[in-house]
Amino acid sequence: MSFGGKSLSVLSISLTICFSNIPSAVFPVYGKQRQVSPTVGEYSFSPRGCFNVREDVRIGRKHVYFASNCYSYHKARVKKNGHFRKQWGQFGGTHCPTDGFVIKGRFQSETLARGRVAYMFDCRITSVRKFTAEFVEENTTTTSTIGTTSTTSTTSTTNTSTTTTTLPVVIWEELSVPTIEGDYSSGPLPKIAAIDGRIMLLIESVLLRSDDFGQSWHVLDDYILPKPPFDSLNYLSTLDVDGDNFYVLSRNALYMSEDYGDSFEWLFGWKWDPITDVDFQDGYGWLTIANWGSRSGPNRLTSNGSWEVVEAGISHHHSNMGLVVIDTLQPDKIVYVAGSSSTYVRYPNRYRTLNGGELWEPIEHVVSFATQLNGTSLILGRTHYSTDHGTTWALHGAGEIKPYAFAKDSIADTLYVSNYDDVVWRGVPGSWEPYGPSGQLREYEGIASLTFVQGYIFAATSKGRVFRIKTDQ
C-alpha cells in the first residue's frame, strides 16, 4: 500500500527515525506513569516555534497549541499522563505546508514539557530537534454554555495582578452553507471574502459563492479556473479582494476574476516552488514564493503585467517567504514580508520596504494585517501593533488578543479580530471587547477568516460553517 508516493514501510521508518530513539532523559521512566495537568498559559519554546496550553472546561480537556511559524496554530490533546502529539503536513504527500511539523512530547511537570519536533518543508523533514517548553505566563480561559445564552470568564495573571471579564451574550446568525466533504484538518483553513453583496467562500479547495448576502450558496464548477499551462490545477489555498476583483491562489498559480467570480483568468504561475501568499491593494500586487529557488522571496507585479523578484537587502537564506502584507495608505511604497523561519531570534526573517521593494530592511515583528485608522497607517502582528510602519511597537492592550483573522468595519472605523478560537474581539489597539460568538462553535472549531461588507461581519470557521452579525448590535 502506498501513501503520497511512499510506501507505508518507508513512512514508518521515517517516523521511527524521528521519534523512536528519544532517550530517557527526555521522557523519564517513572514505572507507572503519573498523571500530569499542565498549567494553562504561554510557554517559552526552544528551538523554534510558539507553544501554549489552553483549557476547554466544557469537556474537561487541555490542549497544546503549537505553531512552528508562530502564526498558524494547531491543537494537540494532552493525555492524562502528559503526552501529546501533533502532525501538520504530510511526508511525501500532496499537502506540503511551509510550516509543516511533527511534535511529540510529554509534560514532565505542570510547567515543563520536553520532547522532539521534526520541521518539514515541501513534504520533507528538514531537521529533527529536541525541544523544551517552559511555562512563563498564565492566561486561563474557561467557557460555559447553556442553550443560546453563554458566558465566558477570562482570567489573566501576570505577576500579582488579576482581572476577570465576563463576556457579553452576543448571538451570531448561522448561515446555511452546502456541506463540503473533507477532514478539515490537513488542508488550508477556510477563507471568506466579499465584494458588495457577493460573498466568496473557499473550503477544502472548493469555491462557493453567495449572490444574496449569504442567504443561499452555490458551488462553482471546477473548470471555472483555467488549467495552468505547465501543470494541472492543484490545491486552492487562499482568497484576496481588491476593488471589484477576486483573487484565488493555489500552490503554483494565481487567478483573477473581474466579474464577481463568473469567470477567472490565469494571472501567474510557477511550477518549481510553492506560491505561499498574495496581497493586492489599489492595483498593486505582491506575492511570496517559498524555498530558495530563482523566484523565491517577494515578487511584485510590474506595470506591464509581469512579475519580478525584488529582494535587495534580503539574504538568500531568508528568501523562503510565506507571508506578504501591503500598506493600505501607501501601497506603491510600503510592503511587509515574512518567512516560515520568522521566529528565529538570531536570524530574523521579517522585513519591510519603504520604497516599493527597491530595498528591504528587517523589522522586529511579523506583520499579519495592515489597515488605517483616522488616516494613520496601522499594522497588526500576533502580539504587537505599530503606527509607524514597524519602527516602534506596542502590545495590543489585552493578553487575549493574538490576531489570526481580521476584518475592518470601514463605516465605524472599528476592527474585528479572532485568535483562531471561538471569540471575536471588537475595538482598536488598546481597547478591545469580546463580541461573540462564544458558545455557538463546536469542539475543535475556531474562527478562521473574517470579512466586512455592507454593515455586516461574516465569519468562516475551521469546520466550514459561516456566521454573520450586523455590526450595530
N, C-alpha and C positions, 0 to 999 in steps of 0.2 A: 504494500500500500504506500502511496506517495502523498506528500503534502507540500504544496507550493514548490514542486520541483525537487524535493528532497525526500528520501525515504524516512520512515519513522525511526528506523535504527540510527540513521545519521543524526536526526533531531535529538534522539535520546542520548547519543554520545555528546552532542553539543551541550545539552543541559547538564549532563554528568560532569563535564569539564568545568562548567560554571560553578556548580553548587555542591557536588558530592564530596569535595575534599576540604570542606570547611573545618578547620581544626577545633579542638575542644576549647581553646582559648576564646574562640568566637562564640560558640554555642556550648557553654559548660554543661556537663552532665551532672544532674542532681539526684540520680536514681529515679524516683517517682517525681516527675516534673511538677513544680508548684504552680499555682495559678498566679497570674500577674495582671493587674488592671492598670494600664499606663495612664499617666497624668495627661489631661486634655490641655492642649496649647501648642505653641511654637517650639520647635527643636532646632538646635544647630545641627548642621549636616556636613560631613566630610566624607568623600572628596568633592562631589559636585551635585547640586540639586537642592530642592526645598522640601521640608518634611514637617508635617504637623499631625496632631491627633485630634479627632473630633468625636463627639458622642451623640448618638440618637437615642434619647431616653424613652422614646415611644416603643422601641423594641429592645432596649437594654443592651445596645451594642456599641463598641468603639471601633473606629476605623483609622488607619493610617492614610493620609493624603500625601502623595509624593508626586513631584514634577521634576524631571531631570533638567528642564529649562526654566524652572521657577515661574512657569506661565500656565501650562496645561496640566492640571492636577488629575490624578487617577487614584481611586479608592481601593483599599485592601482591608478586608475584615481582620481584626485582631482576635485570634482564638484565645480561649481561656488560659492556655499555657503560655501566652505571649507571642506565639508565632504568627507571622504574616507573610504573604507572598503576592506579588502582582506582576503581570507581564503586559507591556504595551508595545504592539508591533509584532511582526512575525519573523521567524528565522527562515530565510529563503523563500518567503511567500510573496504576496502581492500587496499586502498592507505594510508599507515601509515609511512610517513617520520619521521625521528628522530627529524627534526627541524620544525614539524608542528605547525601552529598557526592560530588564527583568530585575526585580528586587526581592530578596528573600532574607528575612532576619527574625530576630526574637528579642523581646524586651527582657533584659536581664534583671531589671528592677522597674519600679514605677516611672522612673525618669531617664532610663538609659536603654537604648537598643543598639544591637550590633548585628552585622551580617555581611552579605556581599551584594553588589549591584553590578549588573552587566549593562553597559551602554551599547546601544545599537544604532546603526545608520545604514540606510538602503538595504534593510533586512539582513544585515551582517553585524556580528558582535565586533565592536571596535576595541573594547577593553573590559576587563573584569577587575573590580576593586573592592577591598574591604571597606565597610563604612561604619561610622559611629554617629549616632543621633542622640543628642542630649538635650533635655528639657531646659528652655531658657525663659519662657513667658507663658503665663496662663491666660487662656481665652476660652471659657467654657460656655457652650450654647446648649440649652435644653428646650425641647418643644413638646407641647401637649395639645391635643386636638379633640374636640367633641363636636360632631356634626359639622355645621358650617361656621361655628364660632371658634376662633383659635387665639391662643395667646402664646407668645414665645418670650421666655425670660433669658436675657443675656447678661452674664456676669464676667467682667474683665478685670483681672487683678495684676497690677504691676507694682512691685514693692509692697506698700501697705494700703494703697488706695483702692476702693472697691465701688463700682457703680452698677446699678441694676435698672434695666429698661424693660418695660412691658410693651410688646409690640401691639399696635392697634389692630383691630379686626378690619382688614381690607380684602374684600372678596372680588376676585377677577372672574370674568366670563370665559368659560372654556368653549372653544370653537370646535365644530365637527370637521375633522380632517381625515381623509382616507388613510387607512392603515397601510403602512409600507413595511413589508417583511424585511427582517434583518435582526442581528443580535444587538445592535445599538451599543456595542462595547469596543469594537475593534476599528471602526472607521472614523472619519472626521465627524465632529458633532454637528447637529442640525444648525442651519443658518436661516435667518429671515431678513428680508429687505423689502422696501416699499417705494413706489413712485405714485403719487396721487392716491387713488383708491385701489391701485393694483398691488397686490402683495405676492411676493415670490418666496417660496419656501424650498429649501434643499434638505432632504432627508435620505440618508443611506444611498447617496449618489443619484437620487430621483428628484427631478424638479416638479414642483406643484405651483399652481397659480390661482389666485382668487381675484376676480374682477368686481366683486361686490363687497369689498371691505371685510373679507373673511367669513361671510355667511356661507359660501359654498366654495369648493375647491375642485380642480381637475388636474390630473397628472399629464404633464407634457410628454409628447411622443419622444422616444429615444432618438429618432432620426432628425429631431429639430436642431441638434448640434451637428454641424458638418464634420465628417471624418477628417482628422489632420492628414496632411499629405505624406507623412512619414510613418504613421502607425495607426492602430485602432484607438478608438476613444477609450480612455481609462477613467478611473475613479474621480468623480467630481468632489472638490474639497471645500470651496468657499464661494460666497457671493459678494458683490460690491455694487454700489449705485453711485452715479454721478450725473446730475441733471436729469435728463429723461432716458438715460441708458442703464441697462442692467449688464453686469459683467459676471461671467461664470468661469471659474478656474478648475482645471483638472491637474493631474500630476505633471503633465507635459504640454498643456495647451491652454490658451486663453481665448474666450469667446465673448462677443458683444452683441447685444440686442438693442436696436434703436426704435423698436415698435412694441415695447412693453412685453417682450417675450414671445411675440407671434413668430419671430424667426431670429436666427443667430448667424453671425459670420465669424469665421476663424480669424483671430487677430494676431496671434503669436504662438510659436511652438518651439520646443527644444527637447529632443529625444534623449539626450545624453545624461542630463541631471534633472532632478525634480524641481518644478517651479513651486515655491513654498508659500508665497503670499503676493497680493496685488492690492494697490490702492489708486484710486482716481479722484481728483479734485479739480473742478473748474477746467476740465480738459487736459490737465497734466496727469500723466500716468507713470507709475513706478511698479516694478515687480522685483522679487528676490528669487535667486536660484541657489540651491544647496550644493554641497560638495566643494571640490577645489578645481573645477574644470575651467575651460576658457571663458565661459559665460557666468561662472559662479559669482555671487555677490549682488549688489544693487544694479538694476538695469532701468534706464529711463526711456520714455517714449520721445522720439525726436519730432521735429516739425514736419518731416516728410513721411511720418508714419512708421518708421523703422525703430528698432530698439538697440541701444548701445550700453555696454558695460561702462560704468564710471566708478572707479574705486581708488582714486588718488587719496592717499592718507590711510588706506586700509591695507594692512599687511596681508600677504597671500594666505597665511594660515588662519586668518579671520574672515576669509571670503565665503565661508559656509554660512549663508544667511537664511533666516527663517521668518523675518517679520519686517514690514515696511509701513510707515505712517507718514502722511503728508500734512503739513501745517495748513489750516483752513484759511488763514489770513494772507499768507504769502506762499501759495502752493508752487510758484515758479522758482522759489529760492530755498525754502526750508523743508527738509525731509529727515526722518529718523529711521534707522535700520538696526536690527539686532539679529544675532545668530543663535544656533542651537547650543552654543557654548557660552551664552551670555551671562552665565552666573560665575564664570571664572573670576576670581579676585585678582590673581596675578596677571592674567591676560584678558582684560575686559573686551567683550565683543559686542559693544553697543556704541553707535556713532550717530552724529548729526552732521548735516551740511547746511550752511547758511547762504550758499551761492549756487544752488541748483545742481550740486554734485561735483563741482569742479575740485572741491577739497572737502574731505571728511575729517572729523575730529572726535575722539572718544568722549562719552558722557558717563555720568555716574549710574544712571538707572535705565532700564529698558522702558521704552515708551510704547504703551499699548493703545492709547487713543489720543486723538487731537481734536480740539474744538475751540470755541471762543465764547467768552462771557463779557458782556458790556464792552465789546470792542477790543478786548485783551485776549491774546492767544493763551490757550490753556492746554497742557499735555498731562496725561494721567499715566502713571506706572502702577505696578502692583501694590506698592506701599506708600509712594510719594507722588506729589504733583509739582509742576513748575509753571510759572507765568513769564519766564524769561528764556524760553527755548532750551531749558535744561542747564542753564548756568548755575542756578541755585534751586534747591528742592525743599519741600516741606511735607510733613506727614499729612495724610488725608484728613485727619482730625477725629477719627474713630477707629479703635482697634479692629472693628469688624470689617472695615472697608478694604477689600483687596480686589479691585475690579477685574472681572473676567469678561462680562458682557456689558455693553454700553449703548445708551441712546440719549438724545437731547431733545427736549421739548423746545422747539425753536420759537414758539409763541411766548412762553413764560420764562425763557432763558433758564430752564431747570434741567439738571442732569439726572439720569437714572442708571444705576449700575447694579450688577449682581456678581457675587463671588463664585458662581457655579454651585450654588446651593439653592435653598427654597425661599430666599428672601431677596426682594428688590429694594434697593435703597434710593431715596429721592432727596435731592438737595444740591449743594455746591460744596467744594472743598472747605472743610472746617465746620460744616453744618449739614448733617445727614439725618434722615428719619426713615425707619422701616416702612415699606409700602406694600406688604403682602408679596406673593400670595401664599405665605406660610400656612401650612395645614392643608393646602389643596394639592400638593405634589405627593407622589408616591415614594416608597422606599427606593433608594439609589437613583432618584431623579433630581436633576438640578436645572436651573435656568442657564441655557447655553447661548442664547442670542436674543437681542432686543432691537426694536426699531420703533420710530415715532412717525406717525402720519395723521394729519388732519385731527389733532386733538386726542389721539389715542396712542397708547403704548401697546405694542404687540410683543409677546414673549414666546419663544420656542424652547421647549425643554429637551433634555438629553434623551428622552424616550419618544420624541416626535410629536408631542402634544403642543397645542397652541392656545395661549390665553390672550385676552385683551382687557384693557380698562381705560375709561375716559379719564383724562388727567386732571379734571377739575373736581374729582371725587375726593 
